[in-house]
Amino acid sequence: MADATAAGPAAATRASRGSERRPRDMILSLAVLLVPVAILLVIYRTLFNGDAPITVDPAPTIQEAQQANLFKVAVPQGLGDDWHTASARFTRASNGATLRIGYVDPGKDPIQLIESSVPTDTLLPVELTKAAKPTGTFRATNGVWRQFDGRPGEQALVLADQSRTIIVVGQADVDNLRKLAGSLS
């Protein structure tokens, strides 16, 4: 009798031949999890503009830079609704002050506008790397900009005078860099 009771529980825990888990069961389990996630993702992107860049108001930062009166602040005019301001920051250092405004252009590429009273010879190697080389010029109503190859994949436009340096840099199409540079007044 002892042999029969010992074999009983072991036999009960063993699955019968047709009741093993099949790949179809795993696929159904994954579908139950993934379908709601996919629906929520579609709703987030379409109804709540989940892919739209976050837009900040640069006006307080620009006003802070203007009130510091360390350099003449150039403000973009007439870029259009398809340009988004993603960030704005004004910092002071011992050798000058810098205003940085980050944009997302119509092609969804990042572009940064840098305006600074830091000497150009100090600023350019920091912002564009020491290996940056001038590749040409661009004439706009606000001046003649020098075009540079910056970090890999980046282009930059630089406008320098006695009191400030303006850099427009990004991985965007050079036409969008020129549009931003030309809009500064």
C-alpha positions, 0 to 999 in steps of 0.5 A, a space after each residue: 500500500 505504501 507504494 501506491 500512495 507514494 506514486 499517487 501524488 507524483 502521477 497527479 502532478 504530471 500533465 496529461 499528453 494533450 494539455 502541455 502549453 503550445 506556442 499558440 498559447 504564448 502568442 495569445 498571451 502576448 496579444 492580450 498584453 500588446 494590443 492594449 499597449 498599441 491602442 494606447 500608443 496610437 491614442 497618445 500620438 493622435 489625440 494628444 500630439 505625443 510626437 510634438 516637441 515640447 515648446 517653451 516660451 523664450 521671452 523671459 530668458 531673452 528679457 533677462 539677457 537684454 536687461 543684463 546689457 552685456 551684448 545686443 541680443 538678436 531676436 528671431 522674427 517671423 519663423 512661423 508656426 512650424 518652428 518650436 522653441 525647445 529650450 532657453 537659457 542665459 548664463 554668466 561667466 567670468 569671461 562673458 555671458 551666453 544666451 542659448 535658445 534651442 529650436 526644432 525646425 520644420 524637419 524636426 531637426 534640432 538647431 541651437 542659437 547661441 549669442 555670447 559676449 565671450 570672445 570669439 576665439 574662446 567661444 568657437 573651439 568650445 561650441 564647434 570643436 577645435 577641428 571646425 573649419 570655415 567652408 564658405 559664407 552666407 549673406 543675410 540682411 543682418 550681415 555676412 555669416 561664416 559657415 563651418 563644419 562642426 561636430 560630425 553631421 553638424 553645420 554652423 553659421 557664425 556672425 561675429 563683431 566686437 561685442 558679441 558672437 552669434 552661432 546657429 548650429 545643428 544637424 538640420 538642413 543648411 537652408 533652415 540654419 540660414 532661415 534662422 540666421 536671417 530672421 535675427 534682428 
